[in-house]
């Protein structure tokens, strides 16, 4: 499940589900190169398990949002911004 749109999401805000694509599994997938059969047979159980998992644990998200709203979980927006910048290599 992915959040879409530009509006901030708050408690009770609907979240739109989008389809997930796994590379190399769609109808337009290119022919597999040599050795891909082995890789595919090794990775296939993991790919199947991932497809069966929910992308977001909505109950956990709701619990965290409520804890944030009650002030039970510390939140430092400046620290978060710094971590995001560091992750993206300070690209502006």
N, C-alpha and C positions, 0 to 999 in steps of 0.2 A: 504494500500500500504506500503510495507516495502522496505528499501534500502538493497541491497545485494551486496556482493563482498567486497574486501579489499581496493579498490581505493577510495580516497576521492571524495565526490560529490561536484561539483561546479555548478554555474549557467549553465543551458543548459545540464547538465549531465542527461542521461536517467535514470529513476527509474524503477525497475522491480516490477511488482505487484505479490504478492503471495496470495494464498487462505488463508482465515481466518477460523479457526475452533473454534466453540463454544463448550466447554466441555459438554458432555452428549447429543449431538445432532447428532452425526455421526452414520453411519450404524453399527459400532462395539460398540455402547454404551451399557453398562451393564444395566440389568433390574433395574427399578427405585425402591428404597426402599419405605417402607410405609411412607405416608405423602408427598411423592415427587409430587403427583398429585396436591396437594394444592399449593406447592411451584412453580411447573411448571406453573399453571394457573395464579399465581400472577406475576411471572417473565417473562412469555411469551411475553406480550406486550413490555416490555423493551428490551428483546432479539431481537424481530422483528424490533424495532426501531433502535437498534444498527446495525443490518445487513444492513439496508437501508442507513445508514450514510457512507459517504466516510471516510476512515481511516485517510487520510491526506488531508487538504485543500491545494491543489497544488498551487492555486493562491496566497494564503497567504504565503506559503513557498517561492515562487518566489519573492514576494514583500519584504519579510524580507531579502532574499539573496541580492537583489539589494540595499536595504538600508544599509546593512552591507558593501557591496562593496564601496558605496559612503561615508562611514564613518558617517552615520546618526544615527546608533545604536551603543552604546558603547559595546565593547566586551573585556572581561578580561579572557584570557585563564587560568591564574593561579587560579582565583576564580572558574571557571568552573571545573577545575581539583580537587580543594578542595571539591567542592560540590559533585562531583562524588565519591570521596574517602569516604566522610562522609556518603553518601547514601549506599554505599556498605560495610560500617563498616571497612574501612581501611584494607580490605583483600587484600593481595598481592599475 
